[in-house]
Amino acid sequence: MSTEADLASAARRPIDWRPAEIRPGLWSIPVAIPIASLQAVNVYVLELAGGGVALVDAGWDSEESWRSLRDGLSLLGWRLDEVRKVVVTHAHPDHLGLAYRVAGASGAGVLVHELEAGRLRGGRSGPLNFRRALEATYPRWGVPPARVEEMLAASAPSSEESWTAPVQGVSDGATLDLPGWSVRAVWTPGHTQGHLCLYDIGHRLLFSGDHVLPRITPGVGVHPAEEADVLGEFLASLRKVAALDVEEVLPGHENRFSGLRERTDFLAGHHDLRLDEVESVVRADPGVSGWQVTRRIGWSRPLERFGSAMVRAAVAETMAHLVHLETLGRLTRLDRNGASTEGWVPRDS
């Protein structure tokens, strides 16, 4: 997620831990996750024609999450062995983590976007290679060596086994085999390169994962092994989903909501303001590193008061804005006096 203020606000919001019916044959289960600022991920349960259910997302690989999912299904009258499919919006631990356990208990197929499938099968940007990627990239971004280890150690624990779900890749626009539902895969890169939203045409519902959330600004950060223009992809993906005929949005966290276009407009405007701020820092001090820009732009509180995981996210988000400004032709990056650290300068300087 994006700012510490967003997360603190989310943490103060009480959660109703009971499963909720959204439409006939469609429910949400709040599944507990070990991130205090978020508290839960929404797992959606779709009753399938011909028997069984499908899940959208699965929860964290922890015993607390497993109990939340199992007990939530039981309250709805379903068992884990009746799960036929798990559709995972993206390969983050709170969404993918339990998919391998659900598949083991039920034989369910696990669907992800084909890019996420490639990452999970050992791609250089895969989760098991994250440490190596950060260690190789942080010096170039100007992150002090003393900060690298503390940021690597800051994540909530996630088992290696949780990345081993037997995933099947799906492509953008594919109609998913969920009998009784008309669900289409919508590729929405940004939060991750292979993020998926799911669009149910018949019910005008959008399962938005972490692409569009009702109050939190989704985290959009450069992955150290990819360094694509993830912010540009995210903004294009916002326009893509805004063009859909959607009555209600079913997000990965917090409550479902209407007014998709208004929310996507707000998120795009937020990033426009941040782009201007980042550019102004570079113009004031040409040659600054990504780390230095991170320290000089405004956050919800001084960066020194952020936890290490939030600092890591802040650096990645700052780099996303720098890379997008480079794509727009407003900034360029240079080796600083032949050193390994990159410096950023205005394109017109």
N, C-alpha and C positions, 0 to 999 in steps of 0.2 A: 504494500500500500504506500501511499505517497508521504503525507506529512505526519509528524508526531501529534500535531493538534487533531488531525482527522482521527487518529487511532485512539487518542485519549477520549475524544467525544464518543467514539464507538464503544469503548469500554464502559462508559457510564450508562449506556442504553440497556435497560433490562431485557433479557431474552425470555420468551415463552418457550419452554423446553418441550411442549407437547407437539406431536405431529399435527399438521394442519391440512385440511382439504382445500384444494385450490379450484379444481373442477371435478366432476364425476370421474373417478378413475385416476386422479392425479393428486398427489400429496407432497408435502415437504416435511423433512425430518431435520431438526437442528442437531447436528452431530458435534459433540464437544471436541475441541482441538487445544493443544497446549500452547496457545498464543493468547496471553491474557487480554491483549488489546482487541482481539477479534472474538474470542470465546467460542465461536461455532462456525461451521460451514454448513450451508444448506444442501442436503442431499434430496433430490427429487425422485419420487417413485411413480412410475407410469404403469398402470395395469394394461397388460397386453391381451389382445383378442386371441383366444385359443388357450389362454392360461399363462400364469407366471407374471413377473413384473420386470421392468428395466429400471436401472438407476442412472441418474445423471449425477456424476461425481460420487466419491466414496468416503472421504474422511481420512484422518491422519492414522498412521500405523501405530496405534497405542491401544492399550486395553480399555481405557476410558472411551475412546472413539468407537471401538468395536462394540462395547456394551451399548452406547448410544444408538448405533445403527441397528444392532440386533433387537434391542428393546423397542425402538421406534417402529421397526417392521412388525414386530409382534403385536403392538397396540393397534396396528392397521389390519391385523389378521393375516400377515404373511410371514413366511420363514425364509431364512437365507438361502436354503437350497431351492427356493422357487424363483430366484433371480436368474433371468435368462441373458441379460446384457447389462454391461456397465459402460456408459458413455462418459469419458473423462474430458472435461473442457480444456485442461492443460496440466502439464507434468510438474505441478508443485505439490509438496507433501500433504497439504490439507485437502487436496482434490483427488490425487492419485493414490495416496498412501495405502488405503485398505483394499484397493482393487485386486491385488494378488490374493488376498485372503478370501475375498468374496468369490473370486474365480475358483479357488481351491475348494471352497465349501459347496459350490453349486455347478461348476463347469461352465459358468457364464463366459461369453466372449467379452473382451475389453477393447473398446474402440477409442482411438485418439486420432488427431490429425497426423498425416503421414510424416510431417516434419518432426513432431514429438516422438513418433515411433522410431525414427532414425536416431534421435538423440538418446533415447532409452536403450537402443541396441549398441551403444558404445561410441556414438559420435563424439568428436572432440569437444563439443559444447554440452555433452551429457552431464548429468549430476555427479557421476563418480569421478569426473575429470575437473570438477569446479575448482578445487584447491590448486591444482597445477596451473589452470588458466589464470587465476587471480595472481599467483606468485609470479607468473611471467608478464602480466600486464600492468599490475599496480605501479611498478617503478616507472614505466612509460607515462602513466597518468600523474606521476609526481607524488604518490602516496608514500609517506615516510615508512621505512622498513619496520619501525617499531609498532606501527599501527596495523600491519598486515595480519599478524598472527591473532591479535585480539579480535579483529573483524571476522576472520575465518572461524574462530571458536565461539562466535556469538549466537549461532543459529540454534533453534530448538532441536533436540536430538531426533534424527530420522534414520531408520534402519536401512542398510544397504538392500535388504530383502524387499523393501517397499518399492524399489525401482524395477523389480523383476516381473511385474505383471505381464502375462502373455498377450501383448497388445497387437491389435490389427490396425493398420493405417487406413484412414479414409481421406478422400480428397474434397476440396472445396466444391460445394454444390451437390454433393452426393445425397441421395435420399436414403435414409437409414432404414434398416429392416426392423421396424418396431410395429408389429401388426396392431391395427386400430388407431395409429397415429401417422400424421403426414409430416414427418420431421426431416428437415434439410440441414446439412452441415454448412455452416457459414464460417469460412476462415477469416479470423480477425487478429492478425499478428500485432504485437505491441507489448502487451504484458508478458507474453512469451512469443517466440517465433512461430510456434504451432498452436496458438490459442484458437479454440473453436467456440463459437456460439451455436445454438441450435434453434432453428426457426420452425415452429409448428404452424403451418399455413392455415389449417382448418380452424384452429382455435385462436389464431393471431397472438401467439405467445412467443417470447424470445427468452430462452435460457441463456443468460448473458455471462455466466462464469464470473471472471474478474475483469471483463472488458468494460462493462458499464455497471457501476454500483450506485446506490441511491444517494449516498452522502460522502463516502470516501472517494478520494481521487486515486484511481488505480495506479500502482507503481509501474512506470515505464522506464526501464534502465538498460543501458548497453551491457550485453553479456560480454565478458572479457575475451571469450574465444570467438566471438562473431563480429562485434563492432559494426553491425549494419545500422542503417538509419531507422532505428526502431520507433522513434517518435514520428517520423514521417509515415511509417507503416501504420502506427496507431491512429494518427489523424485521418488517414485514408479509410481505415477500418471503422472509425466513428461515422464517417459519411456513408459508408456502405450499409451499416445497420440502421442509420437514421432514415434511409430510403425505404425500409421495409414497412409493411402495413402491420403495426404491432399495437395491440390493445393493452397488454400488460407485460412487464419485464420481470423475469424470475432470476434474481442475481445469486452469485455464489455466497454472499454475505449480506446480513441485514434483511430488510423486508422487501417484498415485491412492490412494484410501483408502476404507475402509468406516466405518460409524458416523456417518452424516449427521446424525441427530437430536442426538447428543451434541455434535457440532461446532457446530450451529446454536444449541443451548442455551448453549454456552460463549460464542459471539460475542454473543448477546443479553445475557448476564450482564456481559460486558466493557463494553458500552455503558450498562447500568444504573449501573454504578459510575462511569463517566465523567460521566453526567448529574448524579449527586449531587455530584460534585466541582465541576463547572461551576457548578451552582446555589449551592454554598457560597461560591465566589469572588464571585459577584454579591451574595449576602446580606452578605458582609463589607464590600463597597465598592459600594453602589448607584450606578449611573450609569457603571460601567466600560464601555469599548468592547470590541468583539470582539477587537481586537488585544491589549488589556490582559489580557483573560481568557486568551488564548493564551499570554501570557508568564508567567502566574501558576499555571497548572495544571501537574501533574507530567508530564514526558516521560521517556524513557529516559535522557536526559542533558540538561544545560542547553540551552535553545533557541539560545543564542549559538554552540553548537558544531554545530548542524545546518547542512547545506548549504542554499543558497537554495531549491532545489526542495523540500526537506523542510519548510522554514519555510512555503512556500506551501501545501503540503498540510496542515500543522498549522493554519494559519489557516482553511482551508476546513472542516476537520473540527471545529474549535471552533465555527464558525458553524453547522454542522449540528446540534450539540448545543444551542446557544442557540435556534435556530429550533424544534427539537423541544420544548424546554421551554416555549417560547411556545405551541405547539400544545396542549400538555398543560395549559396554564393556570397554570404555575408561575412564569413570567417574562413580562415585557413590555418592549418597547423604546420609547424616547423620544428625541426630538431633544434634544440636550444644550444647553440655553440657546439654542435656536434655531440652533445650529451645524449644519454638514453632517454631523458625526459622530454616529452613534446611541449612546445609552447604554442599558444593560440594568439593569432593576430587578426585584425580586420583585413578583409580581402583587398580593400582599397588603400591600404597603408603602403 
